[in-house]
């Protein structure tokens, strides 16, 4: 393991990051103690990296970083000189940041195997399933993603799916110091586009699927697809021995199976002649999933606690990645069978109620459709769905989300998700257009903007044999309204309501009839 000691000569950081033949004003041998990207958080003797962001050009904040003690500046435009401060000018600081951050921490990723998962849905599940398989196979593994960074008995929370390059590099150095040999991380489209994974060698890249999402940021669907493809062409293909894993039944994955010229594996539950990883004898149940895992001639049985057909695809993706790393089929099947359910993903809540309750993070049309179809297969009675759409995000998907909920539910309660700075009523109204124009007669629809009241309404509607689905927020412990994150956890709120209702179940196991005031 490469040792890591502070401080580090600036020129050494630049050399390790392969930043050479650039304009350096001042002392290139200056010793730096860290890499900073926020002027207000810069500390003494750190290298401050000024970037042109979507909202702020931090070149205008260089003087504040210097006042706080920055000894060196990485910039992409002319700035005034500062006595005693070294200035390095490059063409693109956003692209340079990743390599610089990893170089400062002595490239911990190059001492481990890095597995990156991208796709619209399933990133968190696949990332954690890969970690479970590798740990079961004897390879100490950490994970980085929506649920934070986790390894051994440590957990660091994160506000983004994929952290910034400095956080990734620092976290990986901590992981390596603790003996971690592999890291499984989520690579969001924002992270790929903003070069947050710059400087990372990706040994295995996984594509789950690509459906509509984040068009508020990317502008259009082709651009969104192009960003996802970059993980493989710009990172996996350029890593010696890098292997890609494509879902060959996803349209983008299918196209990549023809256009990608570097090594790759195909996975799908719908077997073809060229499939490398697939499943047979699939058995879906309310408490788990079992199937025979086939990997290039090898077979082993999987009995997983994960529920739903969509999770079969997630498990096959993780199996393909593990196979790419040389893990045998028996060890892979054992890892999948032992993997714990993922928080906020098809999470069942049981407080003794005579109906099922599921909390899930599904917040795209495709994810909602797959979730509700899986629920329908496991439900004898009605499917009652509580769902909303996030504010200040892709408005074009609200119609499709409403349609997906309507076509796969018997009763719908439209509510608030994370409205952010938008009017919750307008968000719900746009979703309701999709519900009303879906062509499906959903018998009961209500709009209850208070999310806790919406959940309570759904639970009181449910009768024996029904399933209540609370979608959109999953593991999130907050609701974001006008820039403030208020404590709100779907699981905690739902359990509290169920416990308050429990006294009635022994005498009246069915709920009071639901009477909609806005039936469609």
C-alpha positions in Angstrom: 0.0 0.0 0.0 1.3 3.4 -1.0 2.0 5.6 2.1 0.4 9.0 2.3 1.9 11.9 4.2 1.3 15.6 4.3 2.3 18.1 3.0 2.9 17.3 -0.7 4.9 19.4 -3.2 2.6 21.0 -5.8 4.9 19.9 -8.7 4.6 16.3 -7.5 0.8 16.6 -7.6 0.8 18.1 -11.1 3.2 15.4 -12.4 1.1 12.5 -10.9 -2.0 14.1 -12.5 -0.1 14.3 -15.8 -0.5 18.1 -15.9 2.7 19.2 -17.7 3.9 22.0 -19.9 1.5 24.5 -18.3 1.9 28.1 -17.2 3.1 28.2 -13.6 3.6 31.6 -11.9 5.5 31.3 -8.6 7.1 28.4 -6.8 6.1 25.0 -8.2 7.7 23.3 -5.1 5.3 24.9 -2.7 4.0 22.4 -0.2 0.2 21.9 -0.2 -1.8 20.3 2.5 -5.1 19.7 0.6 -7.3 20.5 -2.4 -10.2 23.0 -2.0 -13.0 23.7 -4.3 -15.0 26.2 -2.2 -13.4 29.5 -1.4 -15.2 29.8 1.9 -13.9 26.4 3.1 -10.3 26.8 1.9 -7.8 26.2 4.7 -4.2 27.3 5.1 -1.6 26.0 2.6 -4.3 24.3 0.4 -4.5 24.3 -3.4 -7.7 26.1 -4.5 -9.2 25.0 -7.8 -11.3 27.7 -9.4 -14.0 26.4 -11.8 -16.7 27.7 -14.1 -19.9 26.1 -12.8 -23.5 26.2 -13.9 -24.3 28.9 -11.4 -21.0 30.4 -10.1 -17.6 31.1 -11.6 -15.4 30.7 -8.6 -12.6 32.6 -10.3 -14.3 35.7 -8.8 -13.7 34.1 -5.3 -10.0 33.5 -5.6 -9.1 36.5 -3.4 -11.3 35.0 -0.6 -9.5 31.7 -0.9 -6.1 33.5 -0.7 -7.3 35.4 2.4 -8.1 32.1 4.0 -4.7 30.7 3.4 -4.5 29.2 -0.1 -0.9 28.8 -1.1 -1.6 27.8 -4.7 -4.3 28.4 -7.3 -5.4 26.2 -10.2 -7.2 28.4 -12.8 -8.3 28.5 -16.4 -8.2 32.2 -17.0 -6.0 35.2 -16.2 -6.2 36.4 -12.6 -4.2 39.1 -10.8 -1.0 37.9 -9.1 -1.0 37.4 -5.3 2.3 37.7 -3.4 3.6 34.3 -2.3 0.9 32.4 -4.0 1.7 30.0 -6.9 -0.7 30.2 -9.9 -1.1 27.3 -12.3 -3.2 27.9 -15.4 -4.7 25.0 -17.4 -7.2 24.8 -20.2 -10.1 23.3 -18.2 -10.0 23.2 -14.4 -13.2 21.0 -14.1 -11.4 18.3 -16.1 -8.2 18.8 -14.2 -9.8 18.6 -10.7 -10.3 14.8 -10.6 -6.7 13.9 -11.6 -5.3 16.5 -9.3 -7.5 15.3 -6.3 -6.5 11.7 -6.8 -2.9 12.6 -7.4 -2.8 14.6 -4.1 -4.0 11.5 -2.2 -1.5 9.3 -4.0 -4.0 7.6 -6.4 -5.7 5.2 -4.0 -8.0 4.0 -6.7 -5.1 2.5 -8.6 -4.5 0.2 -5.6 -8.0 -1.2 -5.7 -10.6 -2.5 -8.2 -13.2 0.1 -9.1 -16.6 -0.8 -10.2 -18.9 2.0 -11.5 -22.6 1.6 -12.2 -24.6 4.0 -14.3 -28.2 4.0 -15.5 -31.5 5.7 -14.8 -32.7 3.1 -12.3 -31.1 0.5 -10.2 -27.7 2.2 -9.5 -28.0 2.0 -5.7 -29.2 -1.6 -5.7 -26.5 -2.9 -8.2 -23.8 -0.9 -6.4 -24.6 -2.5 -3.1 -25.2 -6.0 -4.6 -21.7 -5.9 -6.1 -20.3 -5.0 -2.7 -22.2 -7.9 -1.1 -20.9 -10.4 -3.6 -17.3 -9.3 -3.4 -17.3 -9.2 0.4 -18.9 -12.7 0.6 -16.1 -13.9 -1.8 -13.5 -12.6 0.6 -12.6 -9.2 -1.1 -13.0 -6.3 1.4 -15.2 -3.8 -0.5 -16.5 -0.3 0.1 -19.5 1.4 -1.6 -20.1 5.0 -2.6 -23.5 6.3 -3.7 -26.9 7.6 -2.8 -26.7 6.0 0.7 -23.3 7.5 1.4 -19.9 5.9 1.6 -19.8 2.6 3.5 -17.0 0.2 4.4 -16.4 -2.1 7.2 -18.0 -0.4 10.2 -17.8 3.1 8.8 -20.4 5.3 7.1 -20.0 8.8 5.6 -23.2 10.6 4.5 -23.4 12.4 1.1 -25.7 15.0 -0.4 -25.2 13.7 -3.9 -25.3 10.3 -5.6 -21.7 10.7 -6.7 -19.6 13.0 -4.5 -17.1 15.6 -5.9 -13.6 14.4 -6.9 -11.9 15.6 -3.8 -14.4 13.7 -1.5 -14.1 10.6 -3.7 -10.3 10.6 -3.6 -10.1 11.3 0.2 -12.7 8.6 0.9 -10.9 6.1 -1.2 -7.6 6.9 0.6 -9.4 6.2 3.9 -10.8 3.0 2.5 -7.5 1.8 1.3 -5.9 2.6 4.7 -8.5 0.3 6.2 -7.6 -2.6 3.9 -10.3 -2.2 1.3 -9.5 -3.9 -2.0 -12.5 -2.9 -4.2 -14.9 0.0 -4.4 -18.3 -0.1 -5.9 -19.7 3.3 -6.7 -22.7 4.9 -8.4 -21.9 7.1 -11.4 -24.8 9.5 -12.0 -25.2 11.4 -15.3 -24.5 14.7 -13.5 -21.2 13.2 -12.2 -20.1 11.9 -15.6 -21.0 15.2 -17.3 -19.3 17.3 -14.5 -16.2 15.1 -14.5 -16.7 14.1 -10.9 -15.2 10.7 -11.7 -12.3 12.2 -13.5 -9.0 10.6 -12.6 -10.7 7.3 -11.7 -9.6 4.1 -13.4 -12.8 2.1 -13.9 -12.0 -1.6 -14.0 -15.7 -2.6 -14.5 -18.5 -0.4 -15.8 -22.2 -1.4 -15.6 -25.1 0.0 -17.5 -28.5 -0.8 -16.0 -31.0 1.0 -18.3 -31.6 4.4 -19.8 -35.1 6.0 -19.6 -36.3 9.5 -19.3 -34.8 11.5 -16.4 -32.8 14.7 -15.7 -33.9 16.4 -18.9 -34.0 19.7 -16.9 -30.2 19.4 -16.8 -29.3 17.6 -20.0 -31.8 19.3 -22.2 -32.9 16.3 -24.3 -32.9 12.5 -24.3 -30.1 12.0 -26.9 -27.8 14.2 -24.8 -28.7 12.2 -21.7 -27.9 9.0 -23.5 -24.6 10.4 -24.8 -23.5 11.3 -21.2 -24.2 7.7 -20.0 -22.1 6.3 -22.9 -19.2 8.4 -21.8 -18.6 6.2 -18.8 -17.7 3.4 -21.1 -15.9 5.1 -23.9 -14.0 7.7 -21.8 -13.3 5.7 -18.6 -13.7 1.9 -18.9 -12.3 1.5 -22.3 -9.2 3.6 -21.3 -8.5 1.6 -18.2 -6.1 -1.3 -18.9 -8.2 -4.5 -18.7 -11.4 -2.6 -18.2 -14.6 -4.6 -18.9 -18.1 -3.2 -19.5 -21.4 -5.0 -18.6 -24.5 -4.1 -20.7 -28.1 -5.0 -20.2 -28.7 -6.2 -23.7 -32.5 -5.9 -23.5 -32.2 -2.1 -22.7 -32.2 -0.2 -26.0 -29.1 1.7 -25.1 -27.4 -1.4 -23.8 -28.3 -3.3 -27.0 -26.9 -0.5 -29.1 -23.7 -0.6 -27.1 -23.3 -4.3 -27.7 -22.8 -3.4 -31.4 -20.9 -0.2 -31.2 -18.5 -0.8 -28.2 -15.3 -2.3 -29.4 -13.6 -2.9 -26.0 -14.3 -6.1 -23.9 -17.8 -6.4 -22.5 -20.3 -8.8 -21.1 -24.0 -9.1 -21.8 -26.6 -9.8 -19.1 -30.3 -10.2 -19.2 -33.0 -12.4 -17.7 -34.2 -13.0 -21.3 -31.5 -15.4 -22.6 -30.1 -15.1 -26.1 -27.4 -17.0 -27.8 -24.8 -14.4 -26.9 -25.8 -13.7 -23.3 -23.0 -14.2 -20.8 -25.1 -13.9 -17.6 -28.7 -14.9 -17.3 -31.4 -16.5 -15.1 -33.6 -19.5 -15.5 -36.5 -21.0 -13.5 -37.4 -17.7 -12.0 -39.7 -17.8 -9.0 -41.1 -14.5 -7.7 -42.6 -14.4 -4.2 -43.8 -11.8 -1.6 -40.8 -12.5 0.6 -38.0 -13.1 -2.0 -36.8 -14.2 -5.4 -35.1 -17.4 -6.5 -33.6 -18.5 -9.8 -30.8 -20.5 -11.4 -27.9 -18.2 -12.2 -26.1 -19.1 -15.4 -22.7 -17.6 -16.2 -21.0 -18.9 -19.3 -21.7 -22.5 -18.7 -21.6 -22.4 -14.9 -24.8 -22.7 -12.9 -25.7 -22.1 -9.2 -28.9 -21.5 -7.3 -29.9 -18.1 -5.9 -32.4 -17.5 -3.1 -32.6 -13.8 -2.5 -34.5 -11.7 -0.1 -35.0 -9.0 -2.8 -38.5 -8.8 -4.2 -39.7 -7.9 -7.7 -38.8 -8.8 -11.2 -36.8 -5.6 -11.7 -34.4 -6.8 -9.0 -33.6 -9.9 -11.0 -32.0 -7.6 -13.6 -30.2 -5.8 -10.8 -28.8 -9.1 -9.5 -27.7 -10.2 -12.9 -25.9 -6.8 -13.4 -24.0 -7.3 -10.2 -23.3 -10.9 -11.1 -21.8 -9.9 -14.4 -19.5 -7.4 -12.7 -18.3 -9.9 -10.2 -17.7 -12.4 -13.0 -15.7 -9.8 -14.8 -13.5 -9.6 -11.7 -12.9 -13.4 -11.7 -15.4 -14.4 -9.0 -16.9 -17.9 -9.6 -20.5 -18.6 -10.1 -21.0 -20.4 -6.8 -19.5 -17.5 -4.8 -21.6 -15.0 -6.8 -24.8 -16.9 -6.1 -23.9 -17.1 -2.4 -23.3 -13.4 -2.3 -26.6 -12.6 -3.9 -28.4 -15.0 -1.6 -26.9 -13.4 1.5 -27.3 -9.8 0.4 -29.5 -7.7 2.6 -32.5 -5.7 1.2 -31.5 -2.2 0.2 -33.0 0.6 2.4 -35.9 2.4 0.7 -36.0 -0.1 -2.2 -39.1 -2.2 -2.1 -38.8 -2.0 1.6 -41.6 -3.8 3.4 -43.0 -2.3 6.6 -44.8 -4.7 8.9 -46.5 -3.5 12.1 -49.0 -6.3 12.2 -51.4 -4.7 9.7 -53.6 -7.0 7.6 -52.3 -5.5 4.3 -48.9 -4.9 2.8 -47.0 -1.6 2.8 -44.0 -1.0 0.6 -41.7 2.1 0.5 -39.7 2.6 -2.6 -37.4 5.3 -4.1 -39.0 5.0 -7.6 -39.2 8.5 -9.0 -39.1 8.0 -12.8 -41.8 6.8 -15.1 -40.0 3.5 -15.9 -39.1 2.8 -12.2 -42.7 3.4 -11.1 -44.1 1.2 -13.8 -41.7 -1.7 -13.0 -42.3 -1.3 -9.3 -46.1 -1.3 -9.5 -46.2 -4.2 -12.0 -44.1 -6.2 -9.5 -46.5 -5.2 -6.7 -49.5 -6.2 -8.8 -48.1 -9.7 -9.3 -47.8 -10.1 -5.5 -51.1 -8.6 -4.5 -54.5 -10.3 -4.2 -56.4 -7.1 -3.5 -56.1 -3.5 -4.5 -52.9 -1.6 -5.2 -53.0 1.8 -3.6 -50.3 4.2 -4.5 -49.0 7.4 -2.9 -46.8 9.3 -5.3 -45.6 12.8 -6.2 -43.0 14.5 -8.4 -39.9 16.5 -7.4 -39.9 20.2 -7.9 -37.3 22.1 -10.0 -36.6 19.0 -12.0 -37.6 17.6 -15.3 -41.3 18.7 -15.7 -41.8 16.7 -18.8 -41.7 13.4 -16.9 -44.6 14.3 -14.6 -47.3 13.4 -17.2 -45.6 10.0 -17.8 -45.3 9.4 -14.0 -49.0 10.1 -13.6 -49.9 7.7 -16.4 -47.6 5.0 -15.0 -49.3 5.3 -11.5 -52.8 5.3 -13.0 -52.3 2.3 -15.3 -50.9 0.2 -12.5 -53.0 1.2 -9.4 -56.5 0.8 -8.2 -56.4 4.0 -6.2 -54.0 7.0 -6.3 -53.2 9.7 -3.9 -51.1 12.4 -5.5 -49.0 14.3 -3.0 -45.9 16.4 -2.5 -42.4 14.9 -2.9 -39.6 17.4 -2.6 -41.2 20.5 -4.0 -38.1 22.6 -3.5 -38.9 26.1 -4.8 -42.0 25.0 -6.9 -45.6 25.2 -5.9 -46.6 21.7 -4.8 -50.2 22.2 -6.1 -48.9 23.0 -9.6 -46.6 19.9 -9.5 -49.5 17.7 -8.5 -51.7 19.2 -11.2 -49.2 18.4 -13.9 -49.0 14.8 -12.7 -52.8 14.6 -12.6 -53.0 15.4 -16.3 -51.1 12.1 -16.9 -53.5 10.3 -14.7 -56.7 11.7 -16.3 -55.4 11.2 -19.9 -53.9 7.7 -19.3 -56.9 6.1 -20.8 -57.4 4.0 -17.7 -60.4 4.4 -15.4 -58.7 4.7 -12.0 -61.6 4.3 -9.6 -60.3 6.6 -6.9 -57.9 9.6 -7.1 -57.2 12.2 -4.5 -54.8 15.1 -4.2 -53.5 15.4 -0.6 -50.4 17.7 -0.6 -49.4 17.1 3.0 -47.3 14.0 2.5 -48.0 12.6 6.0 -51.7 13.1 5.6 -51.5 11.4 2.1 -49.8 8.4 3.6 -52.4 8.2 6.4 -55.2 8.4 3.9 -53.8 5.5 1.9 -53.3 3.4 5.0 -56.9 4.0 6.1 -58.1 3.0 2.6 -56.3 -0.3 2.6 -58.1 -3.6 3.4 -57.0 -7.1 4.0 -55.0 -8.4 1.0 -54.3 -4.9 -0.4 -50.9 -3.3 -0.9 -50.1 0.3 -0.2 -47.1 1.7 -2.2 -45.4 4.9 -1.0 -43.1 5.9 -3.8 -40.6 8.6 -4.6 -38.4 9.2 -1.5 -37.4 5.8 -0.3 -34.5 6.2 2.2 -34.5 10.0 2.2 -34.9 11.4 5.8 -36.0 14.8 4.7 -38.5 16.8 2.6 -37.0 19.8 0.8 -39.2 22.9 0.7 -38.0 26.3 -0.3 -34.4 25.6 0.3 -34.9 24.0 3.7 -34.7 20.2 4.4 -37.3 19.3 7.0 -37.1 16.0 8.8 -39.4 13.6 7.1 -38.8 9.8 6.6 -41.5 7.8 4.8 -40.6 4.7 6.8 -40.7 6.5 10.1 -43.9 8.4 9.4 -45.7 5.3 8.0 -44.7 3.1 11.0 -46.0 5.7 13.4 -49.4 5.8 11.6 -49.6 2.0 11.5 -48.9 1.7 15.2 -51.6 4.3 15.9 -54.0 2.3 13.8 -53.1 -1.1 15.3 -55.7 -1.0 18.1 -58.5 -1.3 15.5 -57.1 -4.3 13.6 -58.2 -6.9 16.1 -61.8 -5.7 16.1 -62.1 -4.3 12.6 -59.4 -5.8 10.2 -60.7 -3.9 7.2 -60.5 -0.1 6.8 -63.3 2.4 6.5 -64.4 2.7 2.9 -62.5 5.4 1.0 -64.6 8.2 -0.3 -62.8 10.3 -2.9 -63.7 14.0 -3.2 -61.9 14.2 -6.6 -62.8 10.9 -8.2 -62.0 10.5 -11.9 
